Amino acid sequence: MSDWAAVARAVNERMRELDITQRELAERSGISPATLREIQQGANRQRSRSTLAAISRALRWPEDHLRRVSTEGQVSESTAEDAPALASLREELTELRQRVEALESRLQQ
């Protein structure tokens, strides 16, 4: 039995982490927005390995990540050792977004 709710949680969380939209994920993965919407909602419908692999790659995970999530539940790719580096990257990303917003604001004046 596949855990499609775990797949939905993993995909939605990763999309937030990467700050990408459903449309962007569809373009990167080659999967239709309708199929992605079903996956994001945890629809109880079997998915092919190629579909899960395409989405995994587009989300910068190993190709078999979402298949493993579907069969094993939530699979963590990060470790406690990664936490400080991820926190630092998130802070840098926030700072860069603020700088871009400030530049865009100046350009619109």
C-alpha positions as a Markdown table, in Angstrom:
| # | Residue | x | y | z |
|---|---|---|---|---|
| 1 | Met | 0.0 | 0.0 | 0.0 |
| 2 | Ser | 1.4 | 3.4 | -1.0 |
| 3 | Asp | 1.4 | 6.4 | 1.3 |
| 4 | Trp | 0.3 | 9.2 | -1.0 |
| 5 | Ala | -0.3 | 11.6 | 1.8 |
| 6 | Ala | 3.4 | 11.3 | 2.7 |
| 7 | Val | 4.3 | 12.0 | -0.9 |
| 8 | Ala | 2.0 | 15.0 | -0.9 |
| 9 | Arg | 3.7 | 16.4 | 2.2 |
| 10 | Ala | 7.2 | 15.8 | 0.9 |
| 11 | Val | 6.4 | 17.5 | -2.5 |
| 12 | Asn | 4.6 | 20.5 | -0.9 |
| 13 | Glu | 7.3 | 21.0 | 1.7 |
| 14 | Arg | 10.1 | 20.8 | -0.9 |
| 15 | Met | 8.3 | 23.2 | -3.2 |
| 16 | Arg | 8.1 | 25.7 | -0.3 |
| 17 | Glu | 11.8 | 25.1 | 0.4 |
| 18 | Leu | 12.8 | 25.7 | -3.2 |
| 19 | Asp | 10.2 | 28.5 | -3.6 |
| 20 | Ile | 8.8 | 27.1 | -6.8 |
| 21 | Thr | 5.3 | 27.1 | -8.1 |
| 22 | Gln | 3.2 | 24.2 | -9.4 |
| 23 | Arg | 3.7 | 25.6 | -12.9 |
| 24 | Glu | 7.5 | 25.7 | -12.5 |
| 25 | Leu | 7.5 | 22.2 | -11.2 |
| 26 | Ala | 5.4 | 21.0 | -14.1 |
| 27 | Glu | 7.9 | 22.6 | -16.5 |
| 28 | Arg | 10.9 | 21.2 | -14.8 |
| 29 | Ser | 9.5 | 17.7 | -14.5 |
| 30 | Gly | 7.5 | 17.4 | -17.7 |
| 31 | Ile | 4.5 | 16.3 | -15.6 |
| 32 | Ser | 1.1 | 18.0 | -16.2 |
| 33 | Pro | -0.2 | 20.5 | -13.7 |
| 34 | Ala | -3.3 | 18.3 | -13.3 |
| 35 | Thr | -1.2 | 15.3 | -12.3 |
| 36 | Leu | 0.9 | 17.4 | -10.0 |
| 37 | Arg | -2.2 | 18.9 | -8.3 |
| 38 | Glu | -3.5 | 15.3 | -7.6 |
| 39 | Ile | -0.1 | 14.4 | -6.2 |
| 40 | Gln | 0.0 | 17.5 | -4.0 |
| 41 | Gln | -3.4 | 16.7 | -2.7 |
| 42 | Gly | -2.4 | 13.1 | -1.9 |
| 43 | Ala | -4.9 | 11.5 | -4.3 |
| 44 | Asn | -5.0 | 7.8 | -3.7 |
| 45 | Arg | -4.0 | 6.8 | -7.2 |
| 46 | Gln | -1.0 | 4.7 | -8.2 |
| 47 | Arg | 1.8 | 6.6 | -10.0 |
| 48 | Ser | 4.4 | 5.3 | -12.3 |
| 49 | Arg | 8.1 | 5.1 | -11.3 |
| 50 | Ser | 8.9 | 7.5 | -14.2 |
| 51 | Thr | 6.4 | 10.1 | -12.9 |
| 52 | Leu | 7.8 | 9.9 | -9.4 |
| 53 | Ala | 11.4 | 10.0 | -10.7 |
| 54 | Ala | 10.8 | 13.0 | -12.9 |
| 55 | Ile | 9.3 | 14.9 | -10.0 |
| 56 | Ser | 12.1 | 13.8 | -7.6 |
| 57 | Arg | 14.7 | 15.0 | -10.1 |
| 58 | Ala | 12.9 | 18.3 | -10.6 |
| 59 | Leu | 12.9 | 18.8 | -6.8 |
| 60 | Arg | 16.6 | 18.1 | -6.6 |
| 61 | Trp | 16.3 | 14.7 | -4.9 |
| 62 | Pro | 17.7 | 11.4 | -5.9 |
| 63 | Glu | 15.6 | 9.8 | -8.6 |
| 64 | Asp | 14.1 | 7.2 | -6.3 |
| 65 | His | 13.2 | 9.5 | -3.4 |
| 66 | Leu | 9.5 | 9.9 | -3.9 |
| 67 | Arg | 9.1 | 6.2 | -4.7 |
| 68 | Arg | 10.8 | 5.5 | -1.3 |
| 69 | Val | 8.5 | 8.0 | 0.4 |
| 70 | Ser | 5.5 | 6.3 | -1.1 |
| 71 | Thr | 6.5 | 2.9 | 0.2 |
| 72 | Glu | 8.4 | 3.8 | 3.4 |
| 73 | Gly | 6.6 | 7.0 | 4.5 |
| 74 | Gln | 8.6 | 10.2 | 5.0 |
| 75 | Val | 12.2 | 9.8 | 4.1 |
| 76 | Ser | 14.6 | 12.5 | 5.3 |
| 77 | Glu | 17.4 | 13.5 | 3.0 |
| 78 | Ser | 19.1 | 15.8 | 5.5 |
| 79 | Thr | 20.9 | 14.9 | 8.6 |
| 80 | Ala | 21.6 | 16.8 | 11.8 |
| 81 | Glu | 25.0 | 17.7 | 10.4 |
| 82 | Asp | 23.2 | 19.5 | 7.5 |
| 83 | Ala | 21.0 | 21.7 | 9.8 |
| 84 | Pro | 23.5 | 24.6 | 10.4 |
| 85 | Ala | 24.4 | 24.7 | 6.7 |
| 86 | Leu | 20.7 | 24.8 | 5.7 |
| 87 | Ala | 19.9 | 27.5 | 8.2 |
| 88 | Ser | 22.8 | 29.6 | 6.9 |
| 89 | Leu | 21.6 | 29.1 | 3.3 |
| 90 | Arg | 18.1 | 30.1 | 4.3 |
| 91 | Glu | 19.3 | 33.3 | 5.9 |
| 92 | Glu | 21.4 | 34.1 | 2.8 |
| 93 | Leu | 18.4 | 33.5 | 0.6 |
| 94 | Thr | 16.2 | 35.7 | 2.7 |
| 95 | Glu | 18.8 | 38.5 | 2.6 |
| 96 | Leu | 19.1 | 38.1 | -1.2 |
| 97 | Arg | 15.3 | 38.3 | -1.7 |
| 98 | Gln | 15.2 | 41.5 | 0.4 |
| 99 | Arg | 18.0 | 43.0 | -1.7 |
| 100 | Val | 16.2 | 42.1 | -5.0 |
| 101 | Glu | 12.9 | 43.5 | -3.7 |
| 102 | Ala | 14.7 | 46.8 | -2.8 |
| 103 | Leu | 16.3 | 47.0 | -6.2 |
| 104 | Glu | 13.0 | 46.3 | -8.0 |
| 105 | Ser | 11.4 | 49.0 | -5.9 |
| 106 | Arg | 14.1 | 51.5 | -6.9 |
| 107 | Leu | 13.7 | 50.6 | -10.6 |
| 108 | Gln | 9.9 | 51.2 | -10.4 |
| 109 | Gln | 10.4 | 54.7 | -9.1 |
